[in-house]
Amino acid sequence: MALDALLLSILEDPEDHAELLYIEHAEILYNPRRRVAYAVRDNIPVMLPDEATPVSDEQHDAYANDPTAVRTGAP
């Protein structure tokens, strides 16, 4: 189940306060600038900086080029 559009419109990275990429099939919100992923558990984004997961170069390429990725923030 996808995150709500209203929620996606207000989400931002808690560290750099910029947009994220929502990768639904991976259940993450991804920050390509910082190369960290935030888990989405039971449709609840876990936006705690201490729980962000570093992303490998290979994962970064896959997430950054994912055609299904949805950008967060107001349109």
N, C-alpha and C positions, 0 to 999 in steps of 0.2 A: 504494500500500500504506500502510495506516494505521500510526501509531506504536503500540507495545505499551502495553497498559493499565497495566502496572506502571510503565513509564517515565513515562507521563502522570501517574500518581499521585504522583510525587516531583518533577516539574519545577516550578520557580518562577522568577520573574524574578531575574536575578543582581544587579540594582540595588535594587529595593524588596522583594524576597523574598516577593512575593505571587503569587497564581494568575495563570495566563495563559489565553488562549483558543486552542485548537488548531483552525485552519481547514484541514482536510485538502485541499480542492480548490485552495486557494491555496498550499499547502505552506509554511505559516508558523505560528509561535506568536506571538500578539498580546497586548500589554499595553495595555488600553484606558485605564489611568490615566496612563501615560507616553506613549501614542500612538506606540509603536514596535513593529516587527515583527522577529522573528528567523526567519531562513530555516531550512527543513528540507530538507537535501540528502541524497539517497539514504537516507532514513529516519533521518538523524542530525541532531538539533537543533544549530544553530550558535548557542550562547548567549553569545557574546562581546559585551560592551557596545559595543565599537568597531565591530562589524559590524551593529548594530541599524539598521534603516531607519526613518526618520520616516514617518508615515502622514498623508495629507491628511484633511481633514474628511469628504470624500465616502467615502474608504476606511474611515475610522473608523466611520461610520454603517453601512456595509455589513458590516463585520466584527462590530461590536457587536450587530447585529441578525440575524446569520446563524443560522438555525434548526439548522444542522448543526454549529455550534461546540461543542467539548467543553472543559469547564473542567478545568484541571490541578489537582493537589493531591489529597490523600486525601479520599474521599467522606464 
